[in-house]
Amino acid sequence: MAKISELPALNDPDGNELVPVVKGGKTMRANVAGLVAGAVAGTVDNLKVDDVAYIGRPVGVALVDGTPVGIGAIYWHHLVEDPGSLVAIDVFDRTAGLNNLAVYRGPLNALVRVSLSTFATTGTRTDRRIPLAAAIALRAGDVLAIQPANGTLTVAEVQSGDIGYTYSAPYLPETLALGAPTTNGQVQVRFVINYRKQVVTAGTFLEATAVKIVSPRAVAINSDANPRGYLEWKTTGRPTGHLVKWGTYTVTLDGQAQRMDFPNYSLAQPYAFIGNSLTDSTDVLNRWSQVLSARYRQLMISVARYSSDWRMVYRVGAKAIVLTLAGAVPANGSVAVSLINGAVIDGNNPAAFLTTGDPGVVSGMAMSGYLTRNGVTRRATVSAPNGASFAYVVTQAPGQTAITFDGPVTFVPDFELSVPGRICVIWLGNNYFFSGVANAYGDYTNPQMWIDLKLIVAFLQARGCRVLLIPIIPSANTAEGDNWLARGAGTPYTAMESANARTEAMFPGLVARHADGRRFLKFLQDRNDGSPEALDDVAKGFTPRNLRRRADGSYDLLHMYGDGTGDLAVADFVDSALQAQALPNAVTQTTDFAITAIGGGDQTSDVAIARVVRDSMADLSDAIARLDYSGLNVRGFSANPVFAEVGATVANVALAWTIEGVPPTVQTLMRTGGIATALTANDRGKNVVANFATDTTFDFTATDTAAPAGAIGATRTASATLRFLPKWYAGISAGSAPSNAVLREFPSQGFATSRARTIIFDATGGGRPTFAWPAALGALTSVKVGGLSFTDFTVTTRDVINASGATVPMNILVFNTPQTGASIEVTFA
């Protein structure tokens, strides 16, 4: 018999290999897999009869799936707690029939059916166990569902994150024992699961639930130096959050995040605004958000709404909006919304995302987006009659057919789809930061504000957005119960100070500060108009009332009006804060991202590194992007003045131009001598002051740095020149040698770009037609009067001092014979 060391090596074991073992003094065979499984400490096989436990209760659950026919009209839904195999079903066999048994898997709001089988009852009216034809493998968290086979088996209704179910009257009790009386022939069931239970130690539990980052990758989807792309990963276990760091910058994401778009804050980006009535631009044209967007010619989107701070987390898309519809969605017309996120639509439901509480608010009471369920998507608008109405309806966009969804639908607002990559300015809090009661923070603030802010900020940063947070400002209200003049624990003012400090601590680098370091309130106070009333407001710690003046002359206690000066002040502050905000390192083709999954409790965190790699389709993406790129064009680049007299000084030159196509991100201006003039990307003109005295050329370049690499039309140039020229002079002289003064006073004169020209002389009073031109342009080759060759003249050359004091050698032609005609046409060449 060969020695073990002489046996051939087994390179690919699969667990089915036989090995000899000794048990009870006897030698027996066993496969490797069986030995390993049996050797796991503390594992035993058990038959487990699950207690009857529902997910969801019948109270308030809508009958959305219709009432199936046959033996009973009940869906039974049960959540599996332990993994194992379903081997049988215990029933009180009351009625004969065939029943469907399904297994669903996945998150409760996106279940997928993974198994479908049937079992039969006989109507023996006895308790009995029905073995299944084949065992069904189950995972923890799986949902078991039973329904009569001749009913429609569909995914259970999802409400507020719980699974509801349809039912037939009367309602079932919350617990049900076998043999208990029921009506309508309903089948009572319990599930028999064969499962393996392992004795778990603290060490094995932590190992089994460990937080681990799997398959991290950073993908560039084009070849730009600062590419577009995304970072993605998977995390096992249950992390409480994620940190993504590159360079010196860190973004905080929630525990569910598994992707982040590359941010590129170096580019000029459109804006998105999130907030309450302080930012709401629904019915106005000069809100600070509109002023700021117009200043930089950027498009904006806004979900800011009157008295809707606590609804922003839904309006933005950071929390899901799930609508239960009252029926089919018609092709033309509307269907009522009966529930939002499983709850009735009222003022206490924060997911009632259109509600403001004010019946006078009738505009802006709609949001467009998409309805989606099980892969079916429809374009639609959700609306309500006014801010106090709970009569929400859904209306399909034109061109779509009627549809009946088989359960609640998720509503995805347009804002959620449009916000990636934008500059997002958030001004939340004034309506709900103050709780009026002591809390975990001990400062009478509302913790929900920071729960919402964390969700919103993480949602936006995961989509490559740049975020700026504006602090809460005080009201000037001094009424009892809302006295902002009071200070100390339990007062709104002190709570506001605590709230702003907490926000700044929670979101370092995101809270707005002026470029000179001033906080928001101090900046607004410094914009007082010097009036005694405004200075009194500042002394009280309020914003100055000149920023709160309404159009009718009255004063608002909070909102920035000031006949436009209030909104302008906010726009100026945000503008400065954005320019001063520390930006992250630009992502390049070689950036390393560090992803940290934060463990909860005793779980350790996990860190993974992903270096940017180019996607395999990046070259094709680049080519398509270059083809699709429309480019930019510079039109009408001009200088004013174009000409000046030799010897003169021009104090300033006004340059003007227009841009067609893609707006540039960078514009440069250079002039003769290599002298640069600063331009912004939004400039379309520039007044250059320099006391010019010599010919000067202005070279202009417009570049779109965001253009695909190699794209045609990403850079355009133009030029214009200020030229200093001597003049020509033409008129009637009395003698044969007109003086410098006479020449300078001639009625016809201009900048001499050539000697050739046709002049109409008026010699009504008698005199000699005279023409003077710079000698540098050469001698005339012909002179014609009335189209006929003419030679009766004399040409002399001498220096002429012009009106600017410069000496210019000039050729001076004077007719030898005085003329008397009123319109003598002479052509010089």
C-alpha positions in Angstrom: 0.0 0.0 0.0 1.4 3.4 -1.0 2.4 6.0 1.6 0.1 9.0 1.8 3.0 11.2 0.7 3.2 9.1 -2.5 -0.5 9.6 -3.4 -1.4 12.0 -6.2 -2.5 15.5 -5.0 -6.2 16.4 -5.1 -6.3 19.8 -6.7 -10.1 20.5 -6.9 -12.0 19.0 -4.0 -15.8 19.3 -4.1 -16.8 17.8 -0.9 -18.0 14.4 -2.3 -14.7 12.6 -1.8 -14.9 9.5 0.4 -12.6 9.1 3.4 -12.4 6.3 6.0 -13.5 7.2 9.5 -13.8 5.3 12.8 -16.9 5.6 15.0 -17.8 3.3 17.8 -14.8 1.1 17.1 -15.9 0.5 13.5 -14.3 1.8 10.3 -16.8 3.4 8.0 -16.8 5.7 4.9 -18.0 9.3 4.8 -17.7 12.2 2.4 -15.7 15.3 3.3 -18.7 17.6 3.2 -20.7 15.5 5.6 -17.8 15.4 8.0 -17.4 19.2 7.9 -21.1 19.8 8.4 -21.4 17.4 11.2 -18.4 18.8 13.0 -19.9 22.3 13.4 -20.3 22.8 17.1 -23.8 23.0 18.5 -25.8 22.3 15.4 -28.9 20.2 15.5 -31.8 19.6 13.1 -35.2 20.5 14.3 -38.8 20.4 13.1 -40.2 23.8 13.8 -43.9 24.6 13.8 -44.1 28.3 13.3 -46.5 30.3 15.4 -49.3 31.9 13.4 -48.1 35.5 13.0 -49.1 38.0 10.5 -47.1 40.8 8.9 -49.6 43.6 9.0 -53.1 43.6 10.5 -56.5 43.8 8.7 -57.5 47.1 10.3 -57.3 49.9 7.6 -55.8 47.7 4.9 -57.4 48.3 1.5 -58.7 45.5 -0.6 -56.4 46.3 -3.5 -56.0 42.9 -5.2 -59.7 42.1 -5.6 -61.5 39.3 -3.9 -60.5 35.9 -5.1 -63.2 33.3 -5.5 -63.0 29.7 -4.2 -62.3 28.5 -0.6 -61.9 31.7 1.3 -60.6 35.1 0.1 -57.6 35.3 2.4 -53.9 35.9 1.7 -51.8 34.5 4.5 -48.5 36.2 4.9 -45.8 35.0 7.2 -42.2 36.3 7.6 -39.6 33.5 8.0 -37.3 34.1 11.0 -34.8 31.2 10.5 -33.4 29.7 7.3 -34.4 26.1 6.6 -36.7 24.0 4.5 -40.5 24.1 4.4 -41.6 20.5 4.5 -45.3 20.5 5.5 -48.3 22.7 6.3 -50.6 22.2 9.3 -54.2 23.0 8.5 -57.6 22.7 10.0 -59.0 21.1 6.8 -62.4 22.8 6.7 -63.1 23.0 3.0 -61.9 21.0 -0.1 -59.8 22.9 -2.7 -56.5 23.5 -4.2 -54.3 26.2 -2.7 -51.3 28.1 -4.0 -48.2 28.4 -1.9 -45.6 31.1 -2.8 -42.3 32.3 -1.5 -41.3 35.9 -1.9 -37.8 37.4 -1.4 -36.3 40.8 -1.2 -37.0 44.1 0.5 -40.6 44.6 1.6 -41.2 47.3 -1.0 -39.8 45.2 -3.8 -40.6 41.6 -3.2 -39.9 39.0 -6.0 -41.6 35.6 -6.1 -38.9 32.8 -6.0 -41.1 29.8 -5.6 -44.7 28.7 -6.5 -46.3 25.3 -5.6 -49.7 24.0 -4.6 -51.2 21.8 -1.9 -54.7 20.3 -1.6 -57.3 20.3 1.2 -60.1 17.7 1.4 -62.7 19.2 3.7 -62.4 16.6 6.4 -62.8 19.3 9.1 -59.9 17.9 11.1 -56.5 19.1 12.1 -53.9 17.4 9.9 -50.4 17.9 8.5 -50.0 17.9 4.7 -46.5 17.0 3.6 -45.3 19.0 0.5 -44.2 17.1 -2.6 -40.9 18.7 -2.4 -39.2 20.7 0.4 -38.8 24.5 -0.3 -35.6 26.1 0.7 -36.1 29.3 2.8 -34.0 32.2 3.9 -34.5 34.4 6.9 -36.7 37.2 5.9 -38.6 35.2 3.2 -42.3 35.8 3.0 -44.7 32.8 2.7 -48.0 33.5 1.1 -51.1 31.2 0.6 -54.2 31.9 -1.5 -56.8 29.7 -3.3 -55.4 28.5 -6.6 -58.2 30.0 -8.6 -57.5 33.4 -7.3 -54.9 35.8 -8.6 -51.6 35.3 -6.8 -49.8 38.7 -6.7 -47.2 40.4 -4.5 -48.7 41.6 -1.2 -49.7 45.2 -0.8 -46.8 47.4 0.6 -47.8 50.0 3.2 -45.5 52.1 5.3 -42.8 49.4 4.9 -45.1 46.6 6.2 -46.8 44.0 4.2 -50.6 44.3 4.3 -53.0 41.7 2.9 -56.5 41.5 1.5 -59.2 39.8 3.6 -62.9 39.0 3.6 -65.3 40.0 6.3 -65.4 39.4 9.2 -61.9 40.3 10.1 -59.7 37.5 11.3 -58.4 37.8 14.9 -54.8 38.7 15.4 -53.9 35.2 16.6 -55.5 32.0 15.4 -55.3 28.5 16.8 -56.0 25.4 14.8 -59.7 24.4 15.1 -60.9 27.8 16.0 -64.2 28.8 14.3 -64.0 30.9 11.2 -66.4 32.0 8.5 -66.5 31.7 4.7 -64.6 28.4 4.7 -61.2 29.9 5.3 -58.3 27.6 5.6 -56.2 27.9 8.7 -52.5 27.1 8.3 -49.2 26.8 10.1 -45.9 26.2 8.4 -43.7 23.3 9.4 -40.0 24.2 8.8 -37.1 21.8 9.0 -34.2 24.1 10.0 -30.7 23.9 11.4 -30.1 25.8 14.5 -26.5 26.7 15.4 -25.4 27.5 19.0 -24.1 31.0 18.4 -21.3 32.5 20.5 -20.5 36.2 20.6 -17.6 35.5 18.3 -19.5 33.5 15.7 -22.3 36.1 15.8 -20.0 39.0 15.0 -18.3 37.0 12.3 -21.6 36.1 10.7 -22.9 39.6 10.8 -19.6 41.4 10.1 -19.7 44.5 8.0 -17.6 43.9 4.9 -17.2 45.9 1.7 -17.3 43.7 -1.4 -16.3 44.5 -5.0 -15.5 48.2 -4.7 -14.8 49.9 -8.0 -14.4 53.4 -9.3 -15.3 53.8 -13.0 -14.5 56.6 -15.3 -16.9 56.7 -18.3 -14.8 59.0 -20.4 -11.2 60.0 -20.9 -11.4 63.6 -19.6 -8.7 64.7 -17.2 -11.6 65.1 -14.7 -13.9 62.4 -15.9 -17.5 61.7 -15.4 -18.1 58.4 -13.6 -19.2 56.6 -10.5 -18.1 54.7 -7.4 -19.9 51.6 -6.4 -19.6 48.8 -3.9 -21.6 46.2 -2.0 -21.7 45.9 1.8 -22.5 42.8 3.8 -23.9 43.1 7.3 -25.8 46.1 8.5 -23.6 49.2 8.4 -24.9 52.3 10.1 -23.3 54.6 7.5 -20.6 55.0 4.9 -17.7 57.4 4.5 -16.2 58.1 1.1 -12.9 59.9 1.1 -10.6 61.1 -1.7 -7.7 63.5 -1.2 -8.6 65.6 1.9 -12.3 65.5 1.3 -14.9 63.2 2.9 -18.6 62.6 2.0 -21.0 60.9 4.5 -23.6 58.6 3.1 -26.2 56.4 4.7 -25.9 52.7 5.6 -27.9 51.6 2.5 -25.7 53.5 0.0 -23.8 51.5 -2.5 -23.0 54.1 -5.2 -21.8 57.7 -5.5 -21.4 59.7 -8.7 -18.1 61.5 -9.2 -18.6 65.1 -8.2 -17.0 67.8 -10.4 -17.4 71.1 -8.6 -14.9 72.8 -10.8 -17.5 73.4 -13.4 -20.3 76.0 -13.5 -23.3 74.0 -12.5 -27.1 74.7 -12.5 -28.8 75.3 -9.2 -31.3 73.4 -7.1 -33.1 75.0 -4.1 -34.7 73.2 -1.1 -36.5 75.0 1.6 -39.6 76.8 2.9 -41.3 80.1 2.2 -38.0 81.9 2.6 -36.9 80.3 -0.6 -40.3 79.6 -2.3 -40.3 81.1 -5.8 -43.6 79.7 -6.9 -45.4 83.0 -7.4 -42.6 85.6 -7.7 -39.8 86.5 -10.1 -37.3 88.0 -7.8 -36.8 85.5 -5.0 -33.1 85.4 -4.0 -32.8 82.0 -5.6 -33.9 83.5 -8.9 -31.6 86.5 -8.5 -28.6 84.2 -8.0 -29.4 81.9 -10.9 -29.9 84.9 -13.3 -26.7 86.4 -12.1 -24.7 83.4 -13.5 -27.2 82.6 -16.3 -27.8 79.2 -14.8 -31.0 77.1 -14.9 -32.6 76.3 -11.6 -35.0 73.8 -10.2 -36.7 74.2 -6.8 -38.9 72.2 -4.4 -38.9 75.0 -1.8 -42.5 75.4 -0.6 -44.4 77.5 1.9 -44.4 75.8 5.4 -43.1 72.5 4.1 -39.8 72.0 6.0 -40.8 68.5 7.3 -42.0 67.5 3.8 -38.7 68.3 2.0 -37.2 64.9 2.6 -40.0 63.5 0.5 -40.2 66.3 -2.1 -36.4 65.9 -2.8 -36.7 62.1 -3.2 -34.5 61.2 -0.1 -37.5 59.2 1.3 -39.9 57.2 -0.8 -43.4 58.3 -1.7 -45.7 55.3 -2.1 -49.3 56.1 -3.3 -52.3 53.9 -2.9 -54.7 54.7 -5.7 -58.5 54.4 -5.4 -58.8 52.7 -8.8 -57.5 52.6 -12.3 -55.5 55.5 -13.7 -57.5 56.8 -16.7 -56.0 57.8 -20.0 -57.7 61.2 -19.6 -58.8 62.3 -16.2 -57.6 61.6 -12.7 -57.8 59.0 -9.9 -57.9 59.8 -6.2 -55.0 58.9 -3.9 -56.4 57.2 -0.8 -53.1 56.7 1.2 -49.6 57.9 1.1 -47.0 55.5 2.6 -49.8 53.5 4.0 -51.3 56.3 6.1 -54.2 58.6 5.5 -53.5 61.9 3.9 -53.7 64.6 6.6 -51.7 67.3 8.3 -50.0 64.8 10.5 -48.6 62.7 7.6 -45.2 64.2 6.7 -45.4 62.3 3.4 -48.3 64.5 2.4 -45.8 66.3 0.3 -48.1 68.9 -1.3 -49.8 70.1 1.9 -49.0 73.5 3.3 -51.9 73.9 5.7 -53.1 77.1 4.1 -56.3 77.0 2.0 -55.3 80.3 0.3 -52.3 78.6 -1.4 -53.7 77.4 -4.7 -50.7 77.8 -7.0 -47.8 75.3 -7.1 -50.0 72.5 -5.8 -48.7 69.9 -8.1 -45.6 67.9 -8.7 -44.8 65.9 -11.8 -42.8 62.7 -12.1 -43.2 59.0 -12.7 -45.4 56.3 -11.2 -43.7 52.9 -11.1 -44.5 49.4 -9.9 -43.0 46.1 -10.8 -41.2 47.6 -13.8 -44.2 49.4 -15.2 -43.7 53.2 -15.4 -46.1 56.0 -16.3 -45.5 59.8 -16.5 -48.0 61.6 -14.2 -48.7 64.6 -12.0 -49.9 64.5 -8.4 -52.0 67.5 -7.4 -54.3 68.9 -4.8 -56.8 71.9 -5.0 -55.1 74.0 -2.3 -52.6 73.9 0.5 -55.1 72.7 3.1 -56.8 70.0 0.9 -56.1 66.3 1.3 -57.9 65.5 -1.9 -54.8 64.3 -3.8 -55.3 63.0 -7.3 -53.0 61.5 -10.0 -53.3 62.5 -13.6 -51.5 60.8 -16.4 -49.5 62.7 -19.0 -51.2 62.8 -22.4 -50.6 60.0 -24.9 -50.8 57.1 -22.4 -53.4 54.4 -22.1 -55.5 53.7 -19.0 -53.8 51.4 -16.5 -54.8 49.5 -13.3 -51.8 48.9 -11.0 -51.9 45.7 -8.9 -50.9 47.5 -5.8 -49.4 50.8 -4.4 -47.1 52.7 -6.8 -43.9 54.6 -6.0 -44.0 58.2 -7.1 -40.6 59.5 -8.3 -40.6 63.4 -8.5 -38.9 65.1 -11.5 -36.7 66.9 -9.0 -35.1 63.6 -7.9 -34.2 62.8 -11.5 -33.0 66.3 -12.4 -30.9 67.0 -9.3 -27.7 65.0 -9.9 -24.6 67.2 -10.3 -26.3 70.5 -9.3 -25.3 73.1 -6.7 -27.9 72.4 -4.0 -28.7 75.2 -1.6 -30.7 74.1 1.4 -32.5 76.6 3.8 -34.6 74.5 6.2 -35.6 74.8 9.8 -37.6 77.9 10.6 -40.9 76.1 10.7 -39.8 73.1 12.7 -36.5 73.5 14.5 -38.2 74.6 17.8 -39.9 71.9 19.8 -40.8 74.0 22.8 -40.0 71.1 25.1 -36.7 69.7 26.4 -35.4 66.8 24.4 -32.4 64.5 24.1 -30.3 67.5 23.2 -31.6 69.4 26.1 -32.1 72.6 24.1 -35.8 72.5 23.0 -35.0 71.8 19.4 -36.7 69.2 17.2 -34.4 66.2 16.5 -36.4 65.4 13.4 -34.8 68.3 11.6 -31.4 66.7 11.7 -32.8 63.2 10.8 -34.2 64.8 7.7 -31.1 66.9 6.9 -28.8 63.9 7.1 -31.0 62.0 4.7 -31.2 64.9 2.3 -27.5 65.7 2.3 -26.5 62.0 1.9 -29.0 61.6 -0.9 -27.6 64.7 -2.8 -24.0 63.9 -2.2 -24.4 60.4 -3.5 -25.6 62.0 -6.7 -22.5 64.2 -7.1 -24.2 67.3 -5.9 -22.5 70.2 -4.1 -24.3 71.2 -1.0 -24.6 74.5 0.9 -26.7 74.8 4.1 -28.1 78.2 5.1 -28.6 78.7 8.9 -31.9 79.5 10.6 -32.6 83.2 11.1 -34.6 84.8 14.0 -38.1 86.2 13.7 -38.8 89.7 15.0 -41.9 88.4 16.8 -42.2 89.4 20.4 -45.7 88.1 21.1 -46.3 85.9 24.2 -45.7 82.3 23.4 -43.4 83.2 20.5 -41.2 85.8 22.0 -37.9 86.0 20.1 -36.7 88.8 22.3 -36.4 86.5 25.3 -33.2 84.5 25.9 -32.4 81.3 27.9 -33.5 77.7 28.0 -36.9 77.1 26.3 -36.8 80.3 24.2 -36.9 80.3 20.4 -33.8 82.5 20.1 -31.5 80.3 22.3 -32.9 77.2 20.6 -32.1 78.7 17.2 -28.5 79.4 18.3 -28.2 75.8 19.5 -29.7 74.5 16.3 -27.3 76.4 14.0 -24.3 75.3 16.1 -25.4 71.6 15.9 -25.9 71.8 12.1 -22.4 73.3 11.7 -20.9 70.6 13.9 -22.8 67.8 12.0 -22.0 69.1 8.5 -18.5 70.6 8.6 -17.7 72.6 5.5 -21.3 72.7 4.3 -22.8 75.6 6.4 -22.6 78.9 4.6 -20.1 81.5 5.6 -19.3 84.8 3.8 -15.9 84.9 2.2 -14.8 87.3 5.0 -15.9 84.8 7.6 -19.2 86.5 8.7 -22.1 84.3 9.6 -25.4 84.7 7.8 -27.2 86.7 10.5 -24.3 89.1 11.0 -24.1 89.7 7.2 -27.9 90.5 7.1 -27.6 92.8 10.1 -24.7 94.7 8.4 -27.0 95.4 5.5 -29.2 97.7 7.7 -30.0 101.1 6.2 -28.9 103.1 9.2 -32.4 104.0 10.3 -33.2 104.1 14.0 -35.7 101.2 13.5 -33.3 99.0 11.7 -30.5 99.7 14.2 -33.0 98.8 17.0 -33.7 95.5 15.3 -30.0 94.7 15.1 -29.6 95.6 18.8 -32.3 93.1 19.6 -30.5 90.4 17.6 -33.0 90.5 14.7 -32.6 91.1 11.0 -33.0 94.8 10.1 -36.5 95.7 9.1 -35.4 97.5 5.9 -34.7 93.9 4.5 -38.2 92.9 5.5 -40.2 95.8 4.1 -43.2 94.6 2.0 -44.3 96.4 -1.2 -47.2 98.0 0.7 -44.8 99.6 3.2 -45.6 97.2 6.1 -42.9 94.9 7.6 -42.8 91.1 7.7 -41.5 89.5 10.9 -39.2 87.0 9.1 -39.2 87.0 5.3 -36.7 88.9 3.2 -38.5 91.5 1.1 -37.2 95.0 1.5 -38.5 96.0 -2.0 -36.0 93.6 -3.3 -33.1 94.5 -1.0 -33.8 91.5 1.3 -33.7 88.9 -1.5 -30.7 90.7 -3.0 -28.9 90.5 0.4 -29.5 86.7 0.6 -28.4 86.2 -3.0 -25.2 88.2 -2.3 -24.4 86.1 0.8 -25.0 82.8 -0.9 -22.9 83.9 -3.8 -20.0 84.8 -1.5 -20.4 81.6 0.5 -20.3 79.4 -2.6 -17.1 81.1 -3.8 -15.5 80.7 -0.4 -16.6 77.1 0.2 -13.8 74.6 0.4 -14.2 72.2 -2.5 -13.1 68.6 -2.7 -10.1 67.4 -4.7 -11.0 67.1 -8.4 -11.4 63.4 -9.4 -8.8 62.4 -12.0 -8.1 59.2 -14.0 -5.9 58.0 -11.1 -7.9 59.1 -8.0 -8.0 56.6 -5.1 -11.3 56.5 -3.1 -11.3 55.1 0.4 -14.7 53.6 1.3 -15.5 53.0 5.0 -18.5 50.9 6.1 -19.3 51.9 9.7 -20.3 49.0 11.9 -22.9 49.3 14.6 -22.4 48.2 18.2 -19.5 45.8 18.6 -19.1 45.4 14.8 -15.9 46.7 13.4 -15.8 49.0 10.5 -14.4 47.9 7.1 -12.3 50.0 4.7 -11.7 49.3 1.0 -9.8 51.3 -1.6 -10.9 51.7 -5.2 -8.7 53.4 -7.8 -10.4 55.0 -10.9 -10.3 52.8 -14.0 -11.7 53.5 -17.4 -14.9 51.7 -18.4 -14.4 49.4 -21.3 -16.9 51.5 -23.3 -15.2 54.8 -22.5 -13.7 55.1 -26.0 -17.1 54.6 -27.6 -18.6 57.0 -25.1 -16.0 59.6 -26.0 -16.6 59.2 -29.7 -20.4 59.5 -29.3 -20.0 62.5 -27.0 -17.8 64.2 -29.5 -20.3 63.6 -32.2 -23.2 64.9 -30.1 -21.3 68.0 -28.9 -22.7 71.1 -30.6 -19.8 73.4 -29.7 -19.8 77.2 -29.2 -19.3 80.1 -31.5 -18.1 83.7 -30.9 -20.1 86.2 -32.8 -19.6 90.0 -33.4 -16.4 90.5 -31.4 -15.8 94.2 -31.8 -13.9 97.1 -30.3 -15.2 100.7 -29.9 -13.5 102.9 -31.1 -11.9 101.1 -34.0 -9.9 104.1 -35.1 -8.2 107.0 -33.4 -6.1 109.9 -34.8 -2.4 109.7 -34.7 -1.2 111.6 -31.7 -4.4 111.1 -29.7 -4.8 109.1 -26.5 -7.8 106.8 -26.0 -8.8 106.4 -22.4 -10.8 103.2 -22.8 -11.9 100.6 -25.4 -15.3 99.0 -25.1 -15.3 95.3 -26.3 -18.5 93.4 -27.0 -19.4 89.9 -28.3 -22.1 87.3 -28.2 -21.9 83.5 -27.7 -23.9 81.0 -29.6 -24.3 77.3 -28.7 -22.8 75.9 -25.6 -21.9 78.6 -23.0 -18.1 78.8 -22.3 -16.7 77.9 -18.9 -13.6 80.0 -19.3 -13.0 83.3 -21.3 -9.6 85.0 -21.6 -8.6 88.4 -23.1 -5.1 89.3 -24.1 -3.9 92.5 -25.8 -0.7 93.6 -27.6 2.2 93.3 -25.3 0.9 90.1 -23.6 -1.3 92.1 -21.2 -4.2 90.1 -19.8 -7.6 91.4 -18.8 -9.7 89.3 -16.3 -13.0 87.9 -17.6 -15.7 85.7 -16.1 -17.4 83.0 -18.0 -20.6 85.0 -18.1 -19.1 88.2 -19.5 -20.3 89.4 -22.9 -18.5 92.7 -22.9 -15.6 94.5 -21.2 -14.5 98.1 -20.9 -10.7 98.1 -21.0 -9.2 101.2 -19.4 -5.5 101.9 -20.3 -4.8 105.3 -22.1 -4.0 103.7 -25.4 -1.7 105.7 -27.8 -0.5 103.0 -30.3 -2.1 100.3 -32.3 -3.5 97.6 -30.0 -5.0 94.2 -30.9 -7.3 92.4 -28.5 -7.2 88.6 -28.7 -10.3 86.8 -27.2 -10.6 83.0 -26.4 -13.8 81.2 -25.2 -13.4 77.6 -24.0 -15.9 75.0 -22.8 -13.7 73.0 -20.4 -16.6 70.5 -19.9 -16.6 69.5 -23.6 -15.6 66.0 -24.5 -11.9 65.5 -25.1 -11.1 66.2 -28.7 -14.5 67.8 -29.5 -14.7 70.3 -32.3 -15.9 73.7 -31.3 -14.9 73.5 -27.6 -12.5 76.5 -28.1 -13.1 79.6 -30.3 -11.0 82.7 -30.8 -11.7 86.2 -32.1 -9.8 89.5 -32.3 -10.3 93.2 -32.8 -7.8 96.0 -33.2 -7.7 99.7 -32.3 -5.7 101.5 -35.0 -4.2 105.0 -34.8 -4.3 106.6 -38.3 -3.6 110.1 -39.8 -6.6 111.8 -41.4 -7.3 113.0 -45.0 -8.9 116.4 -45.5 -11.0 117.8 -48.4 -12.6 121.3 -48.9 -12.5 124.6 -50.7 -9.5 126.9 -50.1 -9.2 130.5 -51.1 -5.5 130.3 -52.2 -3.1 127.8 -53.5 -1.4 127.0 -50.2 -4.0 126.3 -47.4 -2.6 126.5 -43.8 -2.7 123.7 -41.3 -5.6 125.3 -39.5 -7.6 125.6 -42.8 -7.0 121.9 -43.6 -8.1 120.8 -40.1 -11.4 122.8 -40.5 -12.3 121.3 -43.9 -15.8 119.8 -43.8 -14.8 116.5 -45.3 -12.2 114.4 -43.4 -11.7 111.0 -42.1 -9.2 108.3 -41.1 -6.9 107.6 -44.1 -6.9 103.9 -44.8 -6.2 104.6 -48.5 -5.8 107.6 -50.9 -8.6 106.6 -53.2 -12.0 108.3 -52.7 -14.7 110.3 -54.4 -15.6 113.7 -53.0 -18.4 116.2 -53.8 -17.0 119.8 -53.5 -19.3 122.8 -52.9 -17.7 125.8 -54.5 -20.8 128.0 -54.6 -18.9 131.0 -53.3 -15.9 130.4 -55.5 -12.7 128.8 -54.5 -10.2 126.0 -55.2 -11.1 122.3 -54.5 -8.4 120.9 -52.3 -7.5 117.3 -51.2 -4.8 116.4 -48.6 -3.8 112.9 -47.8 -0.9 111.2 -45.9 2.3 111.1 -48.1 2.9 107.5 -46.8 -0.1 106.4 -49.0 1.8 107.4 -52.2 1.1 109.6 -55.2 -2.2 109.8 -57.1 -2.4 108.0 -60.4 -5.4 109.8 -61.7 -7.9 112.6 -61.0 -11.3 112.8 -62.7 -13.9 115.6 -62.6 -17.4 114.5 -63.6 -15.9 111.3 -64.9 -13.4 113.1 -67.2 -9.6 113.1 -66.7 -8.4 116.3 -65.1 -4.8 117.7 -64.8 -5.3 121.4 -63.9 -3.9 121.1 -60.4 -0.8 121.3 -58.4 0.5 118.8 -55.7 2.9 119.9 -52.9 4.2 117.8 -50.0 4.8 119.3 -46.5 4.3 118.5 -42.8 0.9 119.1 -41.3 0.3 119.3 -37.6 -3.1 117.6 -36.9 -5.7 118.3 -34.2 -3.9 115.9 -31.8 -0.6 117.7 -32.1 1.1 115.1 -34.3 3.2 116.0 -37.3 2.2 114.1 -40.4 3.8 114.5 -43.9 0.9 115.2 -46.3 0.4 115.5 -50.0 -1.8 118.5 -50.8 -3.6 118.8 -54.2 -5.0 122.3 -55.1 -6.9 123.1 -58.3 -5.1 125.8 -60.3 -8.3 127.5 -61.4 -11.0 128.6 -58.9 -14.3 126.9 -59.4 -17.9 128.1 -58.8 -20.0 124.9 -59.0 -22.3 123.8 -56.1 -21.7 120.0 -56.7 -18.3 119.2 -58.2 -17.7 115.5 -58.2 -13.9 114.6 -58.1 -12.6 111.1 -58.0 -9.0 110.6 -56.7 -7.1 107.4 -57.3 
